[in-house]
Amino acid sequence: LRDLTEDQRNSLKAARKIVKKVAHDVGGFKLYPVMIVDRIPELSKEANETLGGYFDRKGNFVGLTLPLLKEPLKKLVGTLIHEQLHGEKLDDHTRAFENRLSELAGELAVRAYR
């Protein structure tokens, strides 16, 4: 983290604070450590340029790429929540994962507009 710019550190800190609150108050999901990575393993250069994170099941951590830290906070938070939910052993493009994301989005919307 010491190689991050002040803006990147602040973005990551803000995102982690929000995601921690969502996990605790709304989502009921476990939080895994976050690591900043140069690239997402086993993906092409093109995929690495468009994807911002992944969940490492062997190491039980979320890996985020540096370019993601320059994105708007809502994208960083969304990616971090998405990757944290993979810790529930839910895979992308599955009904179970889509249901979990939809349930969480619905709960956040209801709480925001209640």
N, C-alpha and C positions, 0 to 999 in steps of 0.2 A: 504493500500500500504506500510505501514511502516514495515510490516512483510516480505516483499519481500527482496530477496538478491539484491545486487547491480546489478548483471548480469540480474536478472529478471526485475528489474526496468528499466534498460537500454534497454532491448529487448522490453518491453511494450511501452516505450517512442518512440523508433524508429518506431515500428509498427504503433502506433497512428499517428505519423507525416506523414508517407507514406500514410496511409488510408485517412487522412484528405486531403492530396493533391489530391489523386485519386478521392475522393468524390467531391471536389470542381472543379478540372480542367477537369475531364473526365466523371465521373459517374453521377453527378447530384443527388446524394442521400443524405438524411439527416443523420447526425451523432448522434448517441445516446450515453449516458454515458456508460462507461465500468466498470464493477465490477469484481473483482477476487473472485471466489467462490470455496468452498471445493468440491462441487459435483454438477452435473446437476440434478435438481429435477425430480422425477418420472422416473428415469432410473435405470437399474440394475447396480450392481458393475462392471460387465464386460463392459457394454456400457460406463460407466463413465471412464473406463481406456482407451478407444479408441477414444472417442469424446472429443473435446477440448473447445467447446463453445455452447451457445444457445442464442436465443433472447427471453427475457421475455416480453410478450405483456401486462401483467398487470402492470408491473413497467416501461415499455419502457426503458429497458437497455439491454446491451449485457453482458452476464456472461461468463467469461473465466476461465478455470481451471488452477491451478498452473503448472501441468505437461506440458501444452501447452507452457508456457513461457520458457521451456528448449529446445523446438524444434527449428529448423532452422528458421530464420526470414521469409523466404518465406512462410512457413507453417502458422506461426502466422499471417502474413499479409493476406494470403488467407482466413483463418478462420475468421478473423475480418471483412473482406469485406463481406464474405458469410453471417455472422450473422447480420451485419448492413443492408444488403439488405432485410432481413426478416422484417425490420421496414416498408417496403413498403407493408406490409400485403401479402407477397408472401410466400407460403408454400413449404417446401422441396418436391421433387418428383412431382412437377407440371410443366406443359409445360410453364406457365408464368414465373416461377422461373428459369427454365433452359434457356429460351429465354433471360431473363435479364442478367444472368451470361455470356451467350455466347456473347451477345451484348457488355458487359463490357470488356470481354477478347479480343474480336476483336478490339475494340477501343484502348485498351492498346497496342496491337501488332502493329496496324497501326501507332500509334504515336511513338512507339519505333523504327520502321524500316522505317519510312518515309524519 
